[in-house]
Amino acid sequence: MATTSRRFLRPFLYTSAAAVAGGGVLYYVYRPRRLPGSDPASVPPPRYTDDGRFQPPRFPLVKTRDEQITDLKKSSGTIDTKGVLGALTGGKKGSTIKGQEKQDNNEPYDLLIIGGGATGSGIALDAVTRGLKVAMVEREDFASGTSSKSTKLVHGGVRYLEKAVWELDYNQYKLVKEALRERKYFLDTAPHLSSWLPIMIPVQNWWQAPYFWAGTKFYDLLAGSEGIESSYFLTKSKALDAFPMLKQENLFGALVYYDGAHNDSRMNVSIAMTAALYGATVVNHIEVTSLEKDANGKLIGARVKDRVQEKDGLKPQEFSIRAKGIINATGPFTDAVRKMDEPEVPEIVAPSSGVHVILPGYYSPSKMGLIDPKTSDGRVIFFLPWLGNTIAGTTDAPTAISQNPIAGEEEINWILSEIQAYLAPDLNVRRGDVLAAWSGIRPLVKDPHSKNTESLVRNHLITVSDSGLLTCAGGKWTTYRQMSEEAVDEAIKRYNLRTNPLLHVPRVSGSEMIDDAAPLDGTCQTHQVRLVGAHGFSNTLFINLIQHFGLESIVAKHLTESYGDRAWTVAALSAPTEQRYPVRGLKISALYPFIDGEVRYAVRHEYAQTAVDVLARRTRLAFLNAQAALEALPTVIDLMTEELGWSKKRQEKEWHDTVQFLASMGLAKSKLSVTRKDVESGKAGEYDEHERKLYSRHDRPADTMESDSQFASGEKPMVSTDSPVNK
């Protein structure tokens, strides 16, 4: 009897266990997930009151740039603080917020951060939300270097995971795990600037399918609760349906996994502006000319100058900034700052060039990217939709350090040839289709304390000199927040700083209805501190803007996805079109949704000081289409002149400087000498012989265009050339 019971009980238990395990796997794969941006806004959009009045959001304002510079000077006790703030603001309501009041004294800063890229801005936000007194200065503009020239991905890195497995490299594994966690924080704290993106891996042989499937599932498993969506396999027909441009030959199917994408420079600017709202002194176009030390050789501050005064034709006044600790977060220029501290210090940066090209949007689906995990020379290349166009890259080669490196023709042609190998043969990838191309410098670093000084650090490096200069270098965009946290932790320990809870927290949301989710108790909370624009953002916010301002749909979507709830302010700053529809928003380029209100907003609320600041990093027009940026330049200069009161000489300088910058964005050499008059007369839009051949430009409507015909005018192709008819 017992034997019979066991005979039936054992299969039942095995079956039950298999069912439970299978059900668990199915639930894990298909469990409900909270997708970024799918939640309703924390702060609902404004409504009309019962008496018909509309109440727009009232957001707190950052200090003006002049006020921030005054605060920098106060730290060294070189100016009288009495009445200065009132004189600068003119009693303007809202020019100062409560979180900034603590800086109105002559005490030195706890931290002075040199560099306004992703890392420097992240350190400023982390430190100020721990209650420290913080200053950050940037020689050019926020995200003017590497931070605006990324692949636009927020990712753990499937290629790093592959290396970690095959090379049994724990550091690579840790880097992927850390990046996947940080990816989730991106999507939570800035849902308007970051989003999830499915990325396809083409499978050309049947035996590759289980290999890629195992890799993407391991990637999902590592992400855990930080995951977005689960990876999945597509048959050949489904792959071609999702990505019609793919080459059918030798295509077995495809694996699709999920990663994050973002607007890198707007993310950087938002981090810096959020730090300013919380009370940090944040100033761009301030150059550090030297570091200052006390009698014991310890750093006590820096000497700086305002480069905007130089642009205005004035002699810049140098002044000192006092700080208890100085952090070097200058990316590729790390060694230049280190040598200000110790001239003989060995260099630690090994700069690597990454070239990207921008192609028209028809080269890729609007919601699906592609990765080639093994190019002809073993590198990885991404092919991704971005802001209506297609971005492809990147290369990886040693390079010299410069402010605006130029993408070489060899690198551009290599990218185009690799793309062609994956696309259908009837799609011709043409050099003339490249709308923009740029080179970003990735600051790989060597550990100065390592015995093997040639070995590169795989993630990031934090080191402190004898005089007290803390350097944070290396890493990647995705892990900027973790790097910042570690840098501030080290600074607190090295400089004996005391953190404090924030008692007067600004209402970044612009509403008294809610407080931010982060408990600012003196510990690191940047994984919860939502950036400017995040609180009132939702996927349907653009509809509210259309209904209130009469914006064009594509413009309204662009504004909400670039500014979040601050799109209300941008739209309000836009001029009326005097047309039936759209009602507001004058485009600065007919090809893209950027409007005049963005230029005014950039100057008034985001410290834009040059036309390049606007064209490259507040809007992304220079990155999307260099020629379109050139054609928009007169409009941008005019709008900024209205805001900043530029002289004629300054306008001419802006023209020259911007055209030179556009050369680094891929503007044709034939356009580098054009004048404003050329652009306004349409001469700059004239095409050269190469461009003429790209399209049938001047043919009259006909079944067969004249330029398409292989035969002379009047010749009959179906009759022999020897026939009298053709003579």
Secondary structure, DSSP 8 states (H G I E B T S, - for coil): -HHHHHHHHHHHHHHHHHHHHHHHHHHHHH-----TT-S--SS----B-TTS-B----------HHHHHHHHHHTTT-S--TTHHHHHHTT-TTSS-GGGGGGSSS--EEEEEE--SHHHHHHHHHHHTTT--EEEEESS-TT-SGGGSS-SEE---HHHHHHHHHTT-HHHHHHHHHHHHHHHHHHHH-TTTEEEEEEEEEE-STTHHHHHHHHHHHHHHHHGGG--S--EEEEHHHHHHH-TTB--TT--EEEEEEEEEE-HHHHHHHHHHHHHHTT-EEEESEEEEEEEE-TTS-EEEEEEEEHHHHHTTS---EEEEEEEEEEE--GGGHHHHHHHH-TT----EEEEEEEEEEE-GGGS-TT-EEEESS-TTS--EEEEEETTEEEEE---EE----SS----HHHHHHHHHHHHHHB-TTS---GGG--EEEEEEEEEEE-TTSSSTT-EESSEEEEE-TT-EEEEEE--GGGHHHHHHHHHHHHHHHHT------SS---TTS-SS---SS--SSS--TTT---TT-TT--TTHHHHHHHHH---HHHHHHHHHHHGGGHHHHHHTS-B-SSSSS-B--BSSTTS--BHHHHHHHHHHS---SHHIIIIIIS-HHHH-HHHHHHHHHHHHHHHHHHH---HHHHHHHHHHHHHHHHTTT--GGGTT--HHHHHHTGGG---HHHHHHS--S--S-SS-GGG-SS-TT--TTS-TTSGGG-
